[in-house]
């Protein structure tokens, strides 16, 4: 499975994505696999990773309303997209990364 992140292409269009699933991992685990996140507006999202797969599907991984914790302390992440299949793809990318 091939993909790119916002670290390779800052033009990944995530408009229309919505919550599709969750993943329970530490910040460092995700950063090791996908690089540093986009830092959010500190309103509802403080950190987000954007992923675009070769077939054009898009996924996002983000904290949601974690008002009392910095992203580095978050372990419950939301997975967003427009197609449910991206949830398994995110799991596949992140499994085995330490």
N, C-alpha and C positions, 0 to 999 in steps of 0.2 A: 504494500500500500504506500503510495507516494503522496506527499502533502507538503505544503509550505505554511509558515506561520507569519504573523505580523512582523517578525524580526527579519524575514526575507523580502516581504512585500507589504508595504503599509497601505495598499489599496484593496485589501480584502473587504468585500461588502458584506456586512453582517446585518443589514436592515432586514427586518421581518423575522429574525430569529426569536425563539422563545424557549422557555424551560422544557426540556425533554427528559432529563434525568439528573442523577447526582453521582458524585464520586467522593470517597473518603480517603484523602491522601494529604500528607503535609506539603506545604508550599515548596520546600526544597526539592521534593520528588518531581513535582510538575515542572519546576524551573530547570531541573537537570535534563528533562526530556525536550522541553519546548523553548528554553531560553527565558529571559526576563519578561514579565508581563507588561502590558500597557497599564499605566497607573491611571485610575479613574478619577472621577470628579469628587470623590469622597462624600457623595450623597448616598447613593444606594450601592454603588460598586467602587471598590478601591483598587482591585486588580483584576485583569482580564487577559486571557490568551485567545487569539483568533487563529483558526486553522482552516485552510482551504485544501480540499482533496483534489486529485487530478481530474475527477469527473465533475468538478464544479461545486459539489456539496460543501457546505460551510458548517463549522462547529465553533462554539465559544465555551470557554471554561471561566467561571467568574465567581467571586464571592458575592453575596447578596445580603445587604443590610446587616453587615457585621460591624455594627457601630462601636462595640466595646473592644474589638480586637484589630490589630494590624494584620495585613495579609499574611505575613510570615507566621502568624499564630493560628491561622484558619486551617481546618482539616476537612470541613464539609463544603464542597464546591458544587456549584450548579453547572450542568451541561446544557447548552442551548444549541438550537439549529432549526432547520425547517423540515428535516426528514429524520425520523426515528433511528434510521440506520447509523447515524453519526455517533450515537451513544456507544455502540459496540466498537466503533472505530477508535473513539477516544480511549476506551478501556484497553484496546489492543496496543495503542501507542504507549500507554503508561504502565502496562504490566511489565514487570521485570526490570524497570528502571530503579536504581537505588541512589 
